[in-house]
Structures are given as structure tokens and as C-alpha cells.
Amino acid sequence: MRERSLCIGYQYTVLTCLLFFSVFISSKVLAEKTGDPAALPAVKKLTLVEAVMCEEIEGPSPRNQAIVFSMALGKVICITSFDPVPEGTWVYHKWFRRDKLVTKTKLFLRPPRWSAFSSIHLREVDRGPWRVEITDQQGNLFQTLRFSITD
């Protein structure tokens, strides 16, 4: 008699597990079909938390942030910080002078968060308006930073 009750208890446990599993799968399939984002698990996406133009980097921080830079500096730096970085990925800093692409820097980001920078060395012909576009691998724009180079 005891063996029979153990067998019934085992069957009950298996059936209960199967029932919970089928309800879980059904709700997930239904959520995907209906497009209900609340029913799906949250997926972290690459997020830009800071992007600045500066004269220098001291440790991990930008120093002397500005939107107008003197030729006398010799260079300008763009620094970006991402949090979270769900997986290793590439981003780009695209440097434009007067709407012409001058250079594109490919930067690798590592989880869980990462900062990356690129810079340009200034020449006499570099006076005027500039912008840096920060994009992902697919060309999606995170942010545009505008600045100028003066005497």
C-alpha cells in the first residue's frame, strides 16, 4: 500500500511540474504574440550615460569640458561612457568638420560598463564648426556633440 501512495505522490509531482511548465510557456508565447512588453523579461540595452568634449582626460574623468576650443591646445578629445554594456560591442566616434567626415574611430566596449575616447590633433585648417556623432555598429545615433575650433 505504501508503494502505491509513493507512486501516486510521484505522479502528482510530475503532473504539477508539467502543468506549471506549460502555463509558463503558454504565457510567454502569448506575450510574444500580443506584443505585451510587461509579460517579457527585461532585456538590458546598451545605454550612453555621458558624452563630452574636453581638453584632457585625468584618470577616468574628462577635464576642461567645453564647446569652444583654441587651436593652441593642439588636440580635442571626445569621451563617452556607457552603462550598462550587456555584451562586448563596437561603437563609433565619427568626427565631422563643416559636415564633411574627417575620421571615424571604432571603439570596443566591454561589460558591465565602459568608457571610451577618441581625439583629433588640430591643424591650421581645422578652425570652424565641428561635430562628433556617437553611433552603434548598425549606425544608430546615440548623440551628437557640437563644438568649434578658434584661434
N, C-alpha and C positions, 0 to 999 in steps of 0.2 A: 504494500500500500504506500509506503514511504517513497519508493522509487517512482510510483505513478505521480505523486504530488510534486516531486522534484522535476519530473519530465514536464508536467503542466506548468510549473513555475518557469522553467526554461523557455517553453514555447511562448508564454505570456511576455517574457522579457524580450525575446526576439521580435515578436509581433509589435510590441510597443516601440522598439527601436526602428523598425521598418516604417511604422506609422509616422513617427517624428521626422524621419529622414524624408519620406515622401511629401510631407507638409512643407518642410524646408525647401526642397527642390521646387515644388509647385509654386510657392510664394516667390521664389527667385525668378522663375520663368515668367510668371505673371507680371512681376515688377519690370522685367526687361521688355516684355511685350507692350505694357501700358506706358512705359517711359517714366514711371514714378521714381524719381531720384532718391526719395526718402527711404524706399524699400531696398536700395542697393547699398553695399558697403562704400564708405567714403574712400575715394582714391586721391591721394595727395598729388598735386601737380607742381611742377617747377614754378617757383614764385620769386620774382625780383623784389627785394625789400629796400634796396638803396642803389642809386646810380648818381655819381657826381663827377664833376670835372675839378681837378685840383693841380697844384704845383708840385706836390711831393706826397710820398706815402711814408708814414712813420709807423713802424710795426704793421699792424693790420689796418690802420686808420688813415683816411685822406687828410692832408694838411693844406691849408690855404685854399679852400674851395672858392671858386669864382665863376663868373660868366664872361669876364674880360681879362685877357692875359697879355702881358708885354712880350715883345719879341726878345727882350733881354733875358728872359727866363731860359730860352733855348729848347724847352720842351713843355708839353702839356700832357696830363695823364687823365684817363677815364678809368674809374674804379667802380665795379659792380659787386653787389652782394646778393646771394640767393639763399632762401630758406623757406621751405625745405627744398632739398635736391633729392628726389625719390630714387634716382639711379644715375649712374655716370652718364653724362651727356655733353654735347658741344653747344656753345653759344658763340655769337659773333659780335664784334665791335666793328661797325662799318663807318669809317671816317670820310666825311664829305666836305669839300671846300667849294663854296659857291655852287652847290648842287651837283658837283662832279665827284664821283667816288675816287678817293685818293689811295686808300688802303683798307683792307679787310683783315682783321685779326681773328683767328679761330682759337677759342679758349675752352679747355676741358674742365668740367665741374664734377666734383666727387661728393657723394652723400656723406653726412646728412645735410650739411650746409657748406657753402663755399664762396669765397671772394676771388675775383679775378680782375686784372687790369691790363690795359694796353696804353701805349703812348706814341706821340709823334715828336720828332725833332724838327724844330722850326727853322725855316729858311726865309730869306728876304721876300720871296714871292708868296708867302703864306699869310700875309695880312688880309683881314676881312672876315666875313662870316663863315662859321663852320657849324657842323652838327655831327653827332655820333648817334647812329641807330643801333640799339641793342636788340638782337633777334635770336630766335632759336634755330635749330637745324632746318626746319621747314620754311624759314623766312618770316615766321610770325613775329611781329614787333612787340617788344616789351615796353620800350620807352625811347624817346628821342631827347637828347641833350643838345642844346644850342649854346654857342659861345662865340666870342670874337677874339681875333689877334690884332693888337695895335702896336704902335711904336714903342 
